[in-house]
Amino acid sequence: MNYIHVLSDYLYHRFPWCKDSRLRYEPAQKTVYVYCRYVCGPRTLLPDAEGIARLDIGVERFIITMPGAMDVVIKCQPNSKREVQ
């Protein structure tokens, strides 16, 4: 198994909205592109944005593309502390 297979298995398990998506990893840019084909909209993934940003997997950012919506760019900050509400 290569890096993208392990990453996609993890993302599909952890974030259900990602299940029918296509992933592409650009190692030079340390960027993962997620093409969501059947997501209802950004509100579906925004609750998971903090969890994605805190992933410590050697990725600097996720760019999530959805039909009919603006791209969502999540900058990864794995060592950041979770805000207490």
Backbone hydrogen bonds, N-H to C=O, Kabsch-Sander energy under -0.5 kcal/mol:
donor,donor_aa,acceptor,acceptor_aa,energy
6,V,2,N,-2.0
7,L,3,Y,-2.7
8,S,4,I,-2.6
9,D,5,H,-2.3
10,Y,6,V,-2.2
11,L,7,L,-2.9
12,Y,8,S,-2.8
13,H,9,D,-1.7
14,R,10,Y,-2.9
15,F,11,L,-2.8
18,C,15,F,-2.1
19,K,16,P,-1.6
21,S,18,C,-1.9
22,R,35,Y,-1.8
24,R,33,Y,-2.1
26,E,31,T,-2.9
29,Q,26,E,-0.6
30,K,26,E,-1.1
31,T,26,E,-1.7
32,V,61,R,-2.2
33,Y,24,R,-3.3
33,Y,31,T,-0.5
34,V,32,V,-0.5
34,V,63,I,-2.8
35,Y,22,R,-3.0
35,Y,33,Y,-0.5
36,C,34,V,-0.8
36,C,65,T,-2.7
37,R,35,Y,-0.6
44,T,41,G,-1.8
45,L,41,G,-0.6
45,L,42,P,-0.7
46,L,42,P,-2.1
48,D,45,L,-1.3
49,A,46,L,-1.4
52,I,48,D,-2.3
53,A,49,A,-2.6
54,R,50,E,-1.5
55,L,52,I,-1.4
57,I,55,L,-0.9
60,E,30,K,-2.7
61,R,30,K,-1.5
62,F,74,I,-2.5
63,I,32,V,-2.6
64,I,62,F,-0.5
64,I,72,V,-3.3
65,T,34,V,-3.0
65,T,63,I,-0.5
69,A,66,M,-1.6
72,V,64,I,-2.9
73,V,71,D,-0.5
74,I,62,F,-3.0
74,I,72,V,-0.5
75,K,73,V,-0.5
76,C,60,E,-2.8
77,Q,53,A,-3.0
80,S,77,Q,-1.8
